[in-house]
Amino acid sequence: MVVVITTCLAVTRVYGIQRFCRDIHMMLGFKPGLYFRACWLFLSPATLLALLVYSIVKYQPSEYGSYRFPAWAELLGILMGLLSCLLIPAGMLVAVLREEGSLWEVSWLHLCLP
């Protein structure tokens, strides 16, 4: 869910909702209406964030029938999920470190390009 939230925010905030709508217009022949823009900008990220917080708050250890998985297996599963999400900020850090100049001289818009 973290990856989906990040993707949604990156497309609408970094790439830009105007560019995204222009691309959809080019592909489909019509511009998305206000409803879709509102969903992409506000409703989807807020709903996904609420679901993520709810799933963290209401977390229960995994079970299979009457078998309860050991704590190390739970921890391993959580770590696998976290490590996949940590690739996003790790990629950002690598992009910043590869740029020439100090951190303050780095163009953040340039870092958002592929």
Protein Blocks (a to p, Z undefined) as FASTA:
>chain_A
ZZmmmmmmmmmmmnopklmmmmmmmmnopacdfklmmmmmmmmmmmmmmmmmmmmmmpcc
ddehjaccdfklmmmmmmmmmmmmmmmmmmmmmmmmmpgcjfklpcfklmmpZZ
